[in-house]
Amino acid sequence: MAPGEAFAKRVFFWAGVYGLILLVPQYFLESRIGRDYPPPMTHPENFYGFVGVALAWQIGFLIIASDPRRLRPMMLAGVAEKFFFAASTFTLLMLSRVPGVFGLFAGIDLILGVLFLVAFFKVGDVEAM
């Protein structure tokens, strides 16, 4: 296995594991989140929809990790997922619409998005060989 492919496998695998660890508990925290970060949710379908879509992406990252060379084009969708979350969260932070702690998670996603982009190019180098 080429170094670029091994790098991509590690990045996408650990991103998927991190995301699963972070997101699965949210299915059981709706009322607590409403208490800790009022007001309580008035549209739980948006909350559970976000968590479900985000979980699907974590599974996607694990699938990409299984064969990064073949699934290289999907890496760009992963980059977009990470950058969209980071950009929207940082915008909401600047508008004082979300608590500051969300900046930490947006920063992690921004870093993962950059690593996904690096993996995309490193796997591309593998194809050139």
Secondary structure, DSSP 8 states (H G I E B T S, - for coil): --HHHHHHHHHHHHHHHHHHHHHGGGGG-HHHHHHHSSS--S-HHHHHHHHHHHHHHHHHHHHHHH-TTTTHHHHHHHHHHHHHHHHHHHHHHHTT-S-THHHHHHHHHHHHHHHHHHHHHHHHHHHH-
